[in-house]
């Protein structure tokens, strides 16, 4: 049957990293046997945060606002109170000169990037075929399959800086980095999914300057960063610029199932996204926006980040790092320095099996991880490093995380022993 599918469809059907990730999440929910799910991107269920959203939903049910939220479309730009609240927060907290005309809602971050990548890459009206450029990989697994035109995402290898005996950090290799007229936009995530890397202020300012000088949009994926959900373990400031497209999400704030993305950009970009929203989804869902709107409008969301979210994940990641260093002791192993997000990125130099085979063996033992090679979208050369890495999440219960890390260590030892 697939031979009758369109060329457009062939970009998306079949096995992809994103499909693998979401299928595994579905398996966890649907199968009665217990998995140690270290593969997914679900945030932790934090009681204080869940209680806030339950209370907000109960209020909406009691005062009748739920009926309007569920029974009527918002405009294609999104829930107006949320647009105003986000603009107010960015003006009052960071001094950004933005209003509601600079904010749009989408049906989640994946929808944001689907629209942005295909808005700015591909065969353009001026006759130039442009692409999205990632200054370094590994990067978010979901970028790889978003562009409709093949080859519309390209990337560079990073520099690897080894830190002590067990850590390392990826850095942008500015000696390789080049902008050409065929670059439609530059995109980074900060903190980076999968590695927890936070690009330094110097790296960000250099990228901002280079892109601004070239008149190229600079997309910053802030799904884990400031101002919310704030899963960043160093103090960082968001970056503003005329060419910056700043993307936020409610998922890691605790609402992944309500699929709410937020884009802040110059009015021309917001107008284009509004038109695309109208065609793709008519309008984004209003429920997630309504639940968080009071928190954002009052600025209380920033207090929650500092008092609840950041400390919660900092405590979790310290435990996970301790388990890694204990169970992987004696192995050829390094982990990326954890500076944010909800993942650890593990590197086993010289691993005698590739990460896909390690994933398969672990899944047989009811442990889910994500093999590393999926996180190198647009990298043309077959770099052996990407087959030696895996991503694990530490957002699940401590019992699951410790058990899963112990199982990973056992399988990696077996692989080295057999070789």
Secondary structure, DSSP 8 states (H G I E B T S, - for coil): -GGGS-HHHHTTSS--HHHHHHHHHHHHHH-SS--EE-S-------HHHHHHHHHHHHHHHHHSHHHHHHHS---TT--HHHHHHHHHHHHHHH-----GGGEEEESSHHHHHHHHHHHHSEE-TTS-EEEEEEEEES--GGGTTT-SSTT-EEEEE-EEEEETTTEEEEE--TTT----TTEEEEEEESS-TTT-----HHHHHHHHHHHHHHT-EEEEE-TT-TTTT--BSS-------TTEEEEEESIIIIIGGG--EEEE--HHHHHHHHHHHHHHTSS--SHHHHHHHHHHHHTHHHHHIIIIIHHHHHHHHHHHHHHHHHHTTTSS-EEE---BSSEEEEE-TT-SS-HHHHHHHHHHTTEE-EEGGGG-TT--S--GGGGSEEEEE--S-HHHHHHHHHHHHHHHHHHHHH-
